[in-house]
């Protein structure tokens, strides 16, 4: 089968013929119909993920049709239309038994711990615990756009931030996660604030529900600007990019007893981020992380998509062929274009 492969970090990604995958006892093989290209894939290619072993096929946001089923799989059959979270829980560890598959002790991550979906076929473990049946009306490209970015934003806004109607929700970075978070915050009745350095992305964020926008390069102090426009600060602030600057701005823009949610991944060597401890204490701020979403939370998200409150298809900026994936992934850190790029032709 054809797949996008890299054999050294930061070196060219090439389309090669590789061996066909086989399902594990508890797994399936999926014929990929669409796969999103995410900045997390770029982080992996840069060598920022210790779970990746070379050679490697990236791709963790995807949807498709089951092609083959392992002998121990009970709930799935060839021909089923499916997607799945990018963090797949084993279903048996302490975390999974508490319902928190997104932080499983033995997690399977296609595109990171194993080969991913920038390929015609991909093997997935723990199928009964993690596969999600697609609604009949949902396109594969839309399902791939849910990928890691939309589901991560959903959990960040709804479950971790617990954003409520009328609350100001600041979102730092208008990439795939940030734009998704803005749409979701608007859908739950909150007041989203989009923060970025690109006016075009900020205007796109406005079309997705951003009530207020801030260009960080056009104000003297981003956090202070947000505090001024909200008369005291955001109730919730999400770092959807992952940098010292966006982390600092996110924490500092909170009103008293506000909640910061960290979603964006820092570059290698930048993970030890200075924290304004005095402000955290004096204002009783909360700082929480958010990492993916469990398969059992998809129905709540699907319900909001079905009734029109969420419109993930509007986040798709362009669709490309597998042959174009190497170039598109290599460009991820320059943040080209608007919205999500999806591989839709294999």
Secondary structure, 3 states (H helix, E strand, C coil): CEEEEECCCCCCCEEEECCCCCCCCCCEEEEEEEEEECHHHHHHHCCCCCCCCCCECCCCEEEEEEEEECCCCCCCCCCCEEEECCCECCCCCHHHHCCCHHHCCCCECECCCECCCCECEEEECCHHHHEEECCCCCCHHHHHHHHHHHHHHHHHHHHHCCCCCCCEEEEECCCHHHHHHHHHHHHCCCEEEEEECCHHHHHHHHHCCCCEEEECCCCCCHHHHHHHHCCCCEEEEEECCCCHHHHHHHHHCEEEEEEEEECCCCCCCCCCCCCCHHHHHHCCCEEEECCCCCHHHHHHHHHHHHCCCCCHHHHEEEEEEHHHHHHHHHCHHHCCCCCEEEEEEC
